[in-house]
Amino acid sequence: MTSGSWPVPFLIDPQHLAVDAVVSFCVSVLLAVNINAEAQAFAATFLGDARVNPKDRFHFNAFLHLSILGTICYLVGGFGWPRMIDLDPGKFRHPRVYTVLSRFAGPLANLLLAGIAGSIVTIMNSFGWNPRVFLMVVGVNVTTAVYNLIILPPLGAGVLVQEMIPPGYATLRRTFWQAGPFLILALALLERLSPHGIVGPYLNPLIVAIFNFIQGL
């Protein structure tokens, strides 16, 4: 499976289900969600938001990190997000900057995991083994990272936009955060129904470029 044969992003087609592809996709989603959430938790802790009992953050159980809307978005649009890691900006030296850094640690970790999976693909290819699962891990994690450029929370760029709203506009900030997941899911649905795409034509070429770079093409 290369970028030429791998649909960007990968979408489950109910009319043409391939068990191995669906299983690989589900495993990749769980890995993407887990690494994204745990990276946010690690960054927040490192930047000052440490917790006495961090079991709600560090448990490495991907199922506990699943967000209902984020998971549906993965199934509909090929990308999504984990359940939000609780942050206390009051513990940060620079609350707005450190909040953004903590949230962006998630997609950065997805890129790092994609790179690790790409290295495993290279090793497996050298032995003549089928690297399908790890290629899917690369694709799903790269897609998750790149689609964090959408300016809607809880995606990374959306958090950046939210933090740019002055603190005095608390209602606007709260509404923007609450509406974000539903707007992203609606966007994913429109993206799948649209013959030409909405954000895909702009983001998918970047996904392919990173995918090919990791694969050394």
C-alpha positions as CSV (number, residue, x, y, z in Angstrom):
1,M,0.0,0.0,0.0
2,T,1.5,3.3,-1.1
3,S,0.1,6.8,-1.3
4,G,-1.0,6.0,-4.8
5,S,-3.2,3.1,-3.7
6,W,-4.1,4.4,-0.3
7,P,-7.1,6.8,-0.3
8,V,-6.4,10.1,1.5
9,P,-7.8,10.1,4.0
10,F,-8.7,6.5,4.5
11,L,-12.5,6.1,4.6
12,I,-14.5,3.0,5.5
13,D,-16.8,2.1,2.6
14,P,-19.8,0.1,3.9
15,Q,-20.5,-1.2,0.4
16,H,-16.9,-2.6,-0.1
17,L,-15.8,-3.7,3.4
18,A,-12.4,-5.4,3.6
19,V,-12.0,-7.0,7.0
20,D,-8.2,-6.5,7.1
21,A,-8.4,-2.8,6.1
22,V,-11.2,-2.2,8.7
23,V,-9.2,-3.9,11.5
24,S,-6.0,-2.1,10.5
25,F,-7.9,1.2,10.5
26,C,-9.5,0.6,13.9
27,V,-6.2,-0.3,15.5
28,S,-4.6,2.8,13.9
29,V,-7.4,5.0,15.3
30,L,-6.9,3.6,18.8
31,L,-3.2,4.2,18.6
32,A,-3.7,7.8,17.2
33,V,-6.2,8.7,19.9
34,N,-4.0,7.3,22.7
35,I,-0.8,8.9,21.7
36,N,-2.6,12.2,21.0
37,A,-4.2,12.3,24.5
38,E,-1.2,11.1,26.5
39,A,1.0,13.6,24.7
40,Q,-1.3,16.5,25.7
41,A,-1.3,15.2,29.3
42,F,2.5,14.9,29.3
43,A,3.0,18.4,27.9
44,A,0.5,20.0,30.3
45,T,2.3,18.2,33.3
46,F,5.7,19.3,32.0
47,L,4.6,22.9,31.6
48,G,3.3,23.1,35.2
49,D,-0.2,21.6,35.3
50,A,0.8,18.6,37.4
51,R,-1.8,16.5,39.2
52,V,-1.5,14.6,42.5
53,N,-3.5,11.7,41.1
54,P,-3.1,11.8,37.3
55,K,-4.9,8.5,36.5
56,D,-7.5,10.4,34.5
57,R,-4.6,11.5,32.2
58,F,-2.0,8.7,32.2
59,H,-3.5,5.3,31.9
60,F,-2.6,4.3,28.3
61,N,-6.0,2.9,27.8
62,A,-7.1,4.1,24.4
63,F,-10.7,3.2,25.0
64,L,-10.9,5.6,27.9
65,H,-9.5,8.4,25.7
66,L,-12.2,7.9,23.0
67,S,-14.5,10.8,22.4
68,I,-17.9,9.9,21.0
69,L,-18.0,12.7,18.4
70,G,-14.3,12.3,17.7
71,T,-14.7,8.6,17.0
72,I,-17.7,9.2,14.8
73,C,-15.6,11.7,12.9
74,Y,-12.9,9.1,12.3
75,L,-15.5,6.8,10.8
76,V,-17.1,9.5,8.7
77,G,-14.1,11.6,7.7
78,G,-11.0,9.6,8.4
79,F,-9.8,12.0,11.1
80,G,-10.9,12.9,14.7
81,W,-9.8,13.7,18.2
82,P,-9.6,12.1,21.6
83,R,-11.6,13.0,24.7
84,M,-10.3,16.3,25.9
85,I,-7.6,16.2,28.5
86,D,-8.5,18.5,31.4
87,L,-6.2,21.5,31.7
88,D,-5.9,24.1,34.4
89,P,-4.4,27.2,32.7
90,G,-4.1,28.8,36.2
91,K,-1.2,26.5,36.9
92,F,0.7,27.7,33.8
93,R,3.3,30.5,33.9
94,H,1.9,31.7,30.5
95,P,-1.6,30.3,30.5
96,R,-2.7,31.0,26.9
97,V,0.6,30.1,25.3
98,Y,1.1,26.9,27.4
99,T,-2.5,25.9,26.7
100,V,-1.9,26.0,23.0
101,L,1.4,24.2,23.3
102,S,-0.2,21.4,25.4
103,R,-3.0,20.9,22.8
104,F,-0.5,21.0,19.8
105,A,1.5,18.3,21.6
106,G,-1.2,15.8,20.5
107,P,-0.8,16.2,16.7
108,L,3.0,16.5,17.1
109,A,2.9,13.1,18.8
110,N,0.9,11.7,15.9
111,L,3.6,12.7,13.5
112,L,6.2,11.1,15.7
113,L,4.2,7.9,15.9
114,A,3.8,8.0,12.1
115,G,7.6,8.2,11.8
116,I,8.2,5.3,14.1
117,A,5.6,3.2,12.2
118,G,7.3,4.2,8.9
119,S,10.6,2.8,10.3
120,I,8.9,-0.4,11.1
121,V,7.5,-0.6,7.6
122,T,11.0,-0.3,6.2
123,I,12.2,-3.1,8.4
124,M,9.3,-5.3,7.5
125,N,9.8,-4.6,3.8
126,S,13.4,-5.7,4.0
127,F,12.2,-9.1,5.3
128,G,9.4,-9.4,2.7
129,W,6.7,-9.1,5.3
130,N,3.4,-7.4,4.7
131,P,3.4,-4.0,6.5
132,R,-0.3,-3.2,5.9
133,V,-1.1,-2.4,9.6
134,F,1.9,-0.1,10.1
135,L,1.2,1.6,6.8
136,M,-2.3,2.3,8.0
137,V,-0.8,3.6,11.3
138,V,1.3,6.0,9.3
139,G,-1.6,7.2,7.2
140,V,-4.1,7.6,10.0
141,N,-1.6,9.5,12.3
142,V,-0.5,11.8,9.5
143,T,-4.1,12.5,8.6
144,T,-4.9,13.2,12.2
145,A,-2.0,15.6,12.6
146,V,-2.7,17.5,9.3
147,Y,-6.4,17.9,9.9
148,N,-5.6,19.6,13.2
149,L,-4.9,22.6,11.0
150,I,-8.7,23.1,10.8
151,I,-9.5,26.2,12.8
152,L,-12.2,24.6,15.0
153,P,-11.7,23.3,18.5
154,P,-10.9,20.8,19.9
155,L,-8.4,20.5,17.0
156,G,-5.1,22.2,17.5
157,A,-5.6,25.3,15.2
158,G,-9.1,25.7,16.7
159,V,-7.6,26.0,20.2
160,L,-5.1,28.6,18.9
161,V,-8.0,30.7,17.5
162,Q,-10.0,30.3,20.7
163,E,-7.0,31.5,22.8
164,M,-6.8,34.6,20.6
165,I,-10.3,35.6,21.7
166,P,-9.9,38.1,24.5
167,P,-10.7,36.7,28.0
168,G,-13.4,39.3,28.4
169,Y,-15.5,37.4,25.8
170,A,-16.0,34.4,28.0
171,T,-19.3,33.5,26.5
172,L,-17.9,33.6,22.9
173,R,-15.0,31.5,23.9
174,R,-17.3,28.9,25.6
175,T,-19.7,28.8,22.7
176,F,-16.9,28.4,20.2
177,W,-15.5,25.5,22.2
178,Q,-18.9,23.8,22.6
179,A,-19.9,24.2,19.0
180,G,-16.5,23.2,17.6
181,P,-16.9,19.3,17.7
182,F,-20.4,19.5,16.0
183,L,-19.1,21.9,13.3
184,I,-16.2,19.6,12.6
185,L,-18.4,16.6,12.3
186,A,-20.7,18.5,10.0
187,L,-17.7,19.5,7.9
188,A,-16.6,15.9,7.7
189,L,-20.1,14.9,6.5
190,L,-20.1,17.7,3.9
191,E,-16.6,16.7,2.8
192,R,-17.7,13.1,2.2
193,L,-20.8,14.1,0.3
194,S,-19.2,16.9,-1.8
195,P,-17.9,15.7,-5.1
196,H,-15.0,18.1,-4.9
197,G,-14.3,18.4,-1.2
198,I,-14.1,21.4,1.0
199,V,-10.8,21.3,3.0
200,G,-9.6,18.1,1.4
201,P,-8.2,19.7,-1.7
202,Y,-6.0,21.8,0.5
203,L,-5.0,19.4,3.2
204,N,-4.8,16.0,1.4
205,P,-1.8,17.0,-0.8
206,L,0.1,17.8,2.4
207,I,-0.9,14.4,3.9
208,V,0.4,12.7,0.7
209,A,3.7,14.6,0.8
210,I,4.3,13.7,4.4
211,F,3.3,10.1,3.8
212,N,5.7,9.8,0.9
213,F,8.4,11.5,2.9
214,I,8.1,9.0,5.7
215,Q,8.1,6.2,3.3
216,G,11.2,7.6,1.6
217,L,9.5,7.9,-1.8
